[in-house]
Amino acid sequence: MRKAERKKYRIIILVVAIISFILGRCSVSDSSEEAVNTEVDDTTEVVDSTSTSEDVTQPQETTEEEIENTEIAEADPSKPLDSKTAIEILNRKPDPKWDNFIVGDEDAVAQPLETYFTGSRSKTFNDSNHVQLAAAEKMGIKPISNMSEAWNLSRPVKLIASCEEYYLDELTHSYPFLVPEAEKLLKEIGARFNQLLWERGQSKYRIKVTSVLRTSENIKELMKSNTNAIATSTHQYATTFDISYSKFIQDSAENPRTFADLSALLSEVIQDFHSKGRCYVKYEAKQSCFHLTVRPQ
């Protein structure tokens, strides 16, 4: 009897062990399946997230050309000029189309150029600073100490840069801004110079602008080395610019001209604008330039 009971117990234990083993395997299988499902769900979520991100329209990066156009637009006379805009404009990259020029051949034979300026430049262009200052105060901005005060301009100004009508020299003691009337005058002088030069000799040169708007800080620094610089300079009003009469920009090697003839032609052009009451002019021999201030019309 005892032997039969022991056999019975052994069978029960074996059955229980088999059932436990089967249940354990099922549990592991369920856990693995759940883990796989969870991993798949997580992956799907990441993919969906990426898909959503791609579907959202991303802001396009502003190109360098768009930035430059925006900066130039901000300097339009119809819009205010703040210090941030001024600094951005001053740091702009020059347009290679108009800032490049050729180096003329010194051995090239220059043909004479017909010009009609006669007389003395020092006597013809001798408008005093007192006269020019009165016009500048009437038409220009209120003087500023430095470019950080650009936001306080009393009048709009226009950015100038090398163009078809003139070449803007590297400025060391001034900034490339003029009131609209002065900017227009400068372009007209350059355009007239180009026109006469082409009509009379089919040559391509541009006038060179050497100084524009100056702050009081510029003037203090300049007075240390330039005897013509004065504290009451009309350059402070953005109404005045200097044009070199001894240096010109050569844009073509064809039909070279002497700088002496080009200087005489420039004198002829400026004399015409001066006689029509468009500007005041001072001939500055030491600085080799014409100092021009736009006049009220």
C-alpha positions in Angstrom: 0.0 0.0 0.0 2.7 2.4 0.9 4.5 1.5 -2.3 1.4 2.3 -4.3 1.0 5.7 -2.5 4.6 6.6 -3.2 4.2 5.9 -6.9 1.0 8.0 -6.9 2.8 11.0 -5.3 5.7 10.7 -7.8 3.2 10.9 -10.6 1.5 14.0 -9.1 4.9 15.7 -8.6 5.9 15.0 -12.1 2.6 16.3 -13.5 2.9 19.5 -11.4 6.5 20.0 -12.6 5.4 19.6 -16.2 2.6 22.1 -15.8 4.9 24.6 -14.0 7.4 24.3 -16.9 4.7 24.9 -19.5 3.3 27.9 -17.6 6.8 29.3 -17.3 7.5 29.1 -21.0 4.2 30.8 -21.8 5.1 33.7 -19.4 8.4 34.2 -21.0 6.9 34.1 -24.5 4.3 36.7 -23.6 7.0 39.0 -22.1 9.1 38.7 -25.2 6.2 39.5 -27.4 5.3 42.5 -25.3 8.9 43.7 -25.4 9.0 43.3 -29.2 5.6 45.1 -29.5 6.9 47.9 -27.3 10.1 48.3 -29.3 8.1 48.4 -32.6 5.7 51.0 -31.1 8.7 53.2 -30.0 10.3 52.9 -33.4 7.0 53.8 -35.1 6.7 56.8 -32.9 10.1 58.0 -33.8 9.4 57.6 -37.5 6.1 59.4 -37.1 7.9 62.2 -35.3 10.4 62.5 -38.0 7.7 62.5 -40.6 5.9 65.3 -38.8 9.1 67.3 -38.6 9.6 67.0 -42.3 6.0 68.0 -43.0 6.5 71.3 -41.2 7.8 74.0 -43.5 11.2 75.0 -42.3 12.3 78.7 -42.6 14.7 79.3 -45.5 18.1 80.8 -44.9 18.4 84.3 -46.1 20.9 84.6 -48.9 23.8 87.1 -48.8 22.2 88.9 -51.8 18.9 89.2 -49.9 20.7 90.6 -46.8 22.5 93.2 -48.9 19.4 94.3 -50.7 17.6 94.5 -47.3 20.4 96.6 -45.9 20.4 98.9 -48.9 16.6 99.2 -48.7 16.9 100.3 -45.1 19.1 103.2 -46.2 16.4 104.4 -48.5 15.4 108.0 -47.8 11.9 106.9 -47.1 13.0 104.7 -44.2 14.8 105.6 -40.9 18.4 104.6 -40.4 19.3 103.1 -37.1 22.8 102.3 -35.7 22.4 98.6 -36.3 21.5 99.1 -39.9 24.3 101.6 -40.4 26.9 99.1 -39.0 25.5 96.3 -41.2 25.7 98.4 -44.3 29.2 99.6 -43.5 30.3 95.9 -43.2 28.7 94.9 -46.5 30.8 93.3 -49.2 31.4 95.6 -52.2 29.9 94.9 -55.5 32.8 93.5 -57.5 31.3 94.8 -60.8 32.0 98.4 -59.9 34.8 98.2 -57.3 37.2 96.6 -59.8 39.2 98.5 -62.3 42.2 98.0 -64.5 45.8 99.3 -64.2 46.6 101.4 -67.2 49.6 100.9 -69.3 52.2 103.6 -68.5 53.7 103.3 -72.0 50.4 103.6 -73.8 50.1 106.7 -76.1 47.3 108.9 -74.9 45.5 110.9 -77.4 44.6 114.5 -76.6 41.1 115.1 -75.2 39.1 118.1 -76.2 38.1 120.1 -73.1 36.7 123.6 -72.7 37.6 124.6 -69.2 39.7 127.8 -69.1 40.9 130.0 -66.3 42.1 129.2 -62.8 40.5 126.5 -60.7 41.5 128.2 -57.5 39.7 131.3 -58.5 36.7 129.7 -60.2 36.0 127.3 -57.4 36.5 129.4 -54.3 33.3 129.3 -52.3 34.1 129.9 -48.7 33.3 127.5 -45.8 31.0 130.1 -44.4 28.8 130.0 -47.5 28.9 126.2 -47.8 28.1 125.8 -44.1 24.9 127.9 -44.4 23.7 125.6 -47.1 24.7 122.5 -45.2 22.9 123.5 -42.0 19.8 124.2 -44.1 19.7 121.0 -46.0 21.7 118.5 -44.0 21.4 116.3 -40.9 22.3 117.4 -37.4 26.0 116.5 -36.8 26.6 113.3 -34.9 29.6 112.3 -32.8 29.8 108.7 -34.1 27.9 106.1 -36.0 26.2 104.8 -32.9 24.1 108.0 -33.0 22.9 107.2 -36.5 19.4 106.5 -35.0 19.2 110.2 -34.2 19.5 111.5 -37.7 17.2 114.5 -38.3 17.0 113.7 -42.0 17.1 110.5 -44.1 20.3 109.7 -45.8 21.2 107.4 -48.7 24.0 104.9 -48.9 26.5 105.4 -51.7 28.8 102.8 -53.2 30.9 102.4 -56.3 28.7 102.4 -59.4 28.6 103.2 -63.1 28.9 107.0 -62.4 31.7 107.0 -59.8 34.2 105.0 -57.8 34.1 105.3 -54.0 37.6 105.2 -52.6 38.5 103.4 -49.4 37.2 105.7 -46.7 39.4 106.2 -43.7 37.8 109.2 -42.0 34.3 109.3 -43.3 31.2 107.1 -43.9 29.4 106.5 -47.2 26.1 108.4 -46.6 24.7 111.5 -48.2 21.3 113.3 -48.0 19.2 112.5 -51.1 19.9 115.8 -52.8 23.7 115.4 -52.5 23.6 111.8 -53.7 21.6 112.8 -56.7 24.1 115.6 -57.5 27.1 113.3 -57.2 25.5 110.8 -59.7 24.6 113.5 -62.1 28.2 114.8 -62.1 29.6 111.4 -62.7 27.1 110.6 -65.4 27.9 113.9 -67.2 31.6 113.2 -67.0 31.1 109.7 -68.5 28.9 111.1 -71.3 31.3 113.8 -72.4 34.3 111.5 -72.2 32.6 108.9 -74.4 31.3 111.5 -76.9 34.7 113.2 -77.3 37.0 110.2 -77.1 35.2 106.9 -76.5 37.1 106.3 -73.3 36.0 104.8 -70.1 37.1 106.4 -66.8 35.2 107.2 -63.6 35.6 110.0 -61.1 36.9 109.0 -57.7 35.0 110.1 -54.5 37.4 110.4 -51.6 35.4 111.7 -48.6 31.7 111.8 -47.6 29.9 112.0 -44.2 32.2 112.7 -41.2 31.4 112.5 -37.5 32.9 114.8 -35.0 35.2 112.0 -34.0 36.4 111.7 -37.6 37.1 115.4 -37.8 39.1 115.4 -34.5 41.3 112.6 -35.8 41.6 114.1 -39.3 42.7 117.5 -37.9 45.8 115.9 -36.6 47.1 115.3 -40.1 45.0 117.4 -42.5 45.5 121.2 -42.3 42.3 121.7 -44.3 40.2 119.9 -41.8 38.2 122.2 -39.5 35.7 121.7 -36.6 32.9 123.3 -38.6 33.3 121.0 -41.6 30.3 120.7 -43.9 31.0 117.0 -44.2 29.2 116.6 -40.8 25.9 117.4 -42.5 26.0 114.6 -45.2 25.6 117.4 -47.8 29.2 117.4 -48.9 31.6 115.1 -50.8 35.1 115.4 -52.2 36.1 114.4 -55.8 39.7 113.8 -56.7 40.9 115.9 -59.6 44.3 114.1 -59.9 43.2 110.4 -59.8 40.6 108.7 -62.0 39.5 105.1 -62.4 40.2 103.5 -65.7 37.6 100.9 -66.8 38.9 100.1 -70.3 42.4 100.0 -71.8 41.0 101.4 -75.1 41.6 105.0 -75.9 43.7 106.0 -72.8 43.8 109.6 -71.7 46.1 111.7 -69.5 44.9 112.5 -66.1 45.6 116.2 -66.9 43.0 116.1 -69.7 40.6 114.1 -67.5 41.1 116.7 -64.7 40.3 119.5 -67.2 37.1 117.7 -68.3 36.0 117.2 -64.7 36.6 120.9 -64.1 34.4 121.7 -67.1 31.6 119.5 -65.8 31.8 120.9 -62.2 31.9 124.4 -63.6 28.6 123.8 -65.4 26.8 122.5 -62.3 28.3 125.4 -60.3 27.2 128.0 -62.7 23.7 126.6 -62.7 23.5 127.0 -58.9 23.5 123.3 -58.1 26.5 123.3 -55.8 29.1 125.3 -54.0 32.7 124.3 -54.8 36.1 124.7 -53.1 39.3 123.8 -54.9 41.6 122.2 -52.4 45.1 122.1 -53.8 46.8 120.3 -50.9 44.2 117.5 -50.9 44.0 117.3 -54.7 40.2 117.4 -54.7 37.1 119.4 -55.3 35.1 120.0 -52.1 31.4 120.2 -53.1 28.3 121.0 -51.1 24.8 120.7 -52.6 22.8 123.9 -52.7 19.1 124.4 -51.8 16.9 124.5 -54.9 
